[in-house]
Amino acid sequence: MISVKFVDLINDDLGPYPEVKKLVGRFNPPLVVINNEPRFHGGLSVDVISKAVDEIINQQEH
């Protein structure tokens, strides 16, 4: 199962996201983290994110 949540790096409480909190300032927002691993930063592409999630799903199935 995969869940997606938008977290505002400036205004939201990052307490529940300690791995993301460590990354703030190291990457340009927006920051896309999948399974606690930073994958993309500085822009959002639905196609690129979708492909990355599909890869993770396929890896879990095998």
KAWO-V202847 format. One record per backbone hydrogen bond with DSSP energy under -0.5 kcal/mol. NH is the residue of the N-H (numbers start at 0). CO is the residue of the C=O. Records with the same first field share a line. If there is no record, write none. Layout:
BEGIN
NH = CO ; CO
END
This chain:
BEGIN
8 = 6
11 = 7
13 = 11
16 = 13
20 = 16
21 = 17
22 = 18 ; 19
23 = 19 ; 20
24 = 26
25 = 22
26 = 22
31 = 39
32 = 30
33 = 36
36 = 33
37 = 35
38 = 31
39 = 31
41 = 27 ; 29
42 = 29
48 = 44
49 = 45
50 = 46
51 = 47
52 = 48
53 = 49
54 = 50
55 = 51
56 = 52
57 = 53
58 = 54
59 = 55
60 = 56
61 = 57
END
